Amino acid sequence: IEYKGKRLTEAQVDKRYANDDDPHTFLFALDDGMVIDATLGGNSARWINHSCAPNCEAVDDGNRIFIETLRAIRPGEELSYNYGIELEERHTPELKRLYECRCGARHCRGTILQPKKKK
């Protein structure tokens, strides 16, 4: 399924959500600096949850995002992918609580934040 929504610049997103402390959004950042905001013209792909043990992955196909399965999906099984949210600031306990993960995977990281890369 394609992840659809209005395409905005990062500056437009920052302005739109400047006073919003809730990290629950329907934003998907693209490599070209644009962002898909699925609250505006989005489809059912925006309801696919994060998991630390996902059964899907997000695939960038020419700045169109598709959520594709990694394996056969059982009837009634929830679709999920790793959101991989990257934040530059330090991942404090408060920030990790704000971005808490409750996926229930055996090796759940406890957060939907992407681990920092070692330098």
Secondary structure, 3 states (H helix, E strand, C coil): CEECCEEEEHHHHHHHCCCCCCCCCCEEECCCCEEEECCCCCCHHHHCEECCCCCEEEEECCCCEEEEECCCCCCCCCCEECCCECCCCCCCHHHHHHCECCCCCCCCCCECECCCCCC
